[in-house]
């Protein structure tokens, strides 16, 4: 199974990514990468439960600035962000459980921040 979500036609800049609000999953890989293709069902299954997560596939290669800024060395690498800040990373995930767990961490990070900010406003 392959994903219907294509790799980004234009690679976003690191400044753009750092400024994205909310939860984001960046997938670094290549369309010809067998391991990247084999991971797609697990990614799709995990994302199906997290419609609020921005999902961006980045075609990575030597000299590509975004991948280098994140220190990407192996594909696929999944970088989970909350408000532009890296929360978790998975390199060559084997199953959907690890991806689901990381997506929950990104969501949990949001809930903790919301609780903290509402507590701060009362004080």
The 8 nearest C-alpha neighbors of each residue, nearest first, counted from 0:
[[1, 40, 2, 39, 37, 36, 38, 3],
 [2, 0, 39, 36, 3, 40, 37, 38],
 [1, 3, 4, 39, 0, 43, 5, 40],
 [2, 4, 5, 1, 0, 6, 39, 43],
 [3, 5, 2, 6, 56, 55, 7, 1],
 [6, 4, 3, 7, 56, 2, 8, 55],
 [5, 7, 56, 57, 58, 8, 4, 55],
 [8, 6, 9, 57, 56, 10, 5, 55],
 [9, 7, 6, 10, 5, 57, 58, 11],
 [10, 8, 7, 11, 57, 6, 12, 58],
 [9, 11, 7, 12, 57, 8, 65, 58],
 [12, 10, 15, 9, 13, 16, 65, 14],
 [11, 13, 15, 14, 16, 65, 10, 64],
 [12, 14, 16, 15, 65, 17, 11, 68],
 [13, 15, 17, 12, 16, 18, 11, 19],
 [16, 14, 12, 18, 13, 17, 11, 19],
 [15, 17, 13, 19, 18, 14, 83, 12],
 [18, 16, 83, 14, 15, 19, 13, 84],
 [17, 19, 15, 16, 83, 14, 20, 82],
 [18, 20, 16, 83, 82, 17, 15, 21],
 [21, 19, 82, 18, 83, 22, 81, 23],
 [22, 20, 82, 81, 23, 19, 52, 83],
 [21, 23, 81, 52, 80, 53, 105, 82],
 [24, 22, 53, 80, 52, 54, 79, 81],
 [23, 25, 79, 54, 78, 53, 80, 55],
 [26, 24, 55, 78, 77, 56, 54, 23],
 [25, 27, 77, 56, 76, 57, 55, 24],
 [28, 26, 57, 76, 75, 59, 58, 56],
 [27, 29, 75, 74, 58, 59, 35, 57],
 [28, 30, 58, 32, 31, 59, 35, 27],
 [29, 31, 32, 28, 58, 36, 35, 6],
 [30, 32, 29, 33, 36, 35, 28, 34],
 [33, 31, 35, 29, 34, 30, 36, 28],
 [34, 32, 36, 35, 37, 31, 30, 38],
 [33, 35, 37, 36, 32, 38, 75, 74],
 [36, 34, 75, 32, 38, 33, 37, 28],
 [35, 37, 33, 34, 38, 39, 1, 32],
 [36, 38, 34, 35, 39, 33, 40, 0],
 [39, 37, 35, 36, 41, 40, 34, 42],
 [38, 40, 42, 41, 36, 37, 1, 2],
 [41, 39, 43, 42, 38, 44, 0, 37],
 [42, 40, 95, 44, 39, 43, 38, 94],
 [43, 41, 39, 45, 44, 40, 46, 38],
 [44, 42, 40, 46, 41, 45, 39, 47],
 [45, 43, 41, 47, 42, 46, 40, 95],
 [44, 46, 99, 42, 47, 43, 48, 95],
 [45, 47, 49, 43, 48, 44, 42, 50],
 [46, 48, 44, 45, 49, 43, 50, 42],
 [47, 49, 46, 45, 50, 44, 99, 51],
 [50, 48, 46, 51, 47, 52, 45, 102],
 [49, 51, 52, 48, 47, 46, 53, 54],
 [50, 52, 49, 53, 22, 21, 23, 46],
 [53, 51, 22, 23, 50, 49, 54, 24],
 [52, 54, 23, 24, 22, 51, 55, 50],
 [55, 53, 24, 23, 25, 52, 56, 26],
 [56, 54, 25, 26, 24, 57, 53, 7],
 [55, 57, 6, 26, 7, 25, 27, 58],
 [58, 56, 27, 6, 7, 59, 26, 55],
 [59, 57, 29, 28, 6, 27, 56, 60],
 [58, 60, 28, 27, 57, 29, 66, 63],
 [61, 59, 63, 62, 58, 66, 29, 28],
 [60, 62, 63, 59, 67, 66, 64, 72],
 [61, 63, 64, 60, 67, 66, 59, 65],
 [62, 64, 60, 61, 66, 65, 59, 67],
 [65, 63, 67, 66, 68, 62, 12, 13],
 [66, 64, 68, 67, 63, 13, 12, 69],
 [67, 65, 71, 69, 68, 64, 63, 59],
 [66, 68, 70, 64, 69, 65, 71, 63],
 [69, 67, 65, 66, 70, 64, 13, 71],
 [68, 70, 66, 67, 71, 65, 78, 64],
 [71, 69, 67, 68, 66, 72, 65, 73],
 [72, 70, 66, 69, 67, 73, 76, 27],
 [71, 73, 70, 74, 76, 66, 67, 90],
 [74, 72, 71, 75, 76, 90, 91, 28],
 [75, 73, 28, 76, 91, 27, 35, 90],
 [74, 76, 28, 35, 91, 27, 73, 90],
 [75, 77, 90, 74, 27, 89, 26, 91],
 [78, 76, 26, 89, 88, 25, 90, 27],
 [77, 79, 88, 25, 24, 87, 80, 76],
 [80, 78, 24, 87, 86, 85, 23, 88],
 [81, 79, 85, 23, 84, 86, 83, 22],
 [80, 82, 22, 84, 21, 83, 105, 23],
 [83, 81, 20, 21, 84, 19, 80, 22],
 [82, 84, 17, 81, 19, 18, 80, 16],
 [85, 83, 80, 81, 82, 86, 17, 79],
 [84, 86, 80, 79, 87, 81, 83, 78],
 [87, 85, 80, 79, 84, 105, 81, 88],
 [86, 88, 79, 85, 78, 101, 89, 80],
 [89, 87, 78, 77, 79, 90, 76, 86],
 [90, 88, 77, 76, 92, 91, 78, 87],
 [89, 91, 76, 92, 75, 77, 88, 73],
 [90, 92, 75, 76, 74, 93, 89, 73],
 [93, 91, 90, 94, 89, 97, 38, 98],
 [92, 94, 91, 38, 95, 97, 41, 96],
 [95, 93, 96, 41, 92, 97, 98, 38],
 [94, 96, 41, 98, 97, 99, 45, 42],
 [97, 95, 99, 98, 94, 100, 45, 41],
 [96, 98, 100, 99, 95, 94, 101, 92],
 [97, 99, 95, 101, 100, 96, 102, 45],
 [100, 98, 96, 102, 45, 101, 97, 95],
 [99, 101, 103, 97, 98, 102, 96, 104],
 [100, 102, 104, 98, 103, 99, 97, 87],
 [103, 101, 99, 105, 104, 100, 98, 106],
 [102, 104, 106, 100, 101, 105, 107, 99],
 [105, 103, 107, 101, 106, 102, 108, 100],
 [104, 106, 108, 102, 103, 107, 81, 22],
 [107, 105, 103, 109, 108, 104, 102, 110],
 [108, 106, 104, 110, 109, 105, 103, 111],
 [107, 109, 105, 111, 106, 110, 104, 112],
 [110, 108, 106, 112, 107, 111, 113, 105],
 [109, 111, 113, 107, 112, 108, 114, 106],
 [112, 110, 114, 108, 113, 109, 115, 107],
 [111, 113, 115, 109, 110, 114, 116, 108],
 [114, 112, 110, 116, 111, 115, 117, 109],
 [115, 113, 111, 117, 112, 116, 118, 110],
 [114, 116, 112, 118, 113, 117, 111, 119],
 [115, 117, 119, 113, 118, 114, 112, 120],
 [116, 118, 120, 114, 119, 115, 113, 121],
 [119, 117, 115, 116, 121, 120, 114, 122],
 [120, 118, 116, 122, 117, 121, 115, 114],
 [119, 121, 117, 118, 122, 116, 115, 114],
 [122, 120, 118, 119, 117, 116, 115, 114],
 [121, 119, 120, 118, 117, 116, 115, 114]]
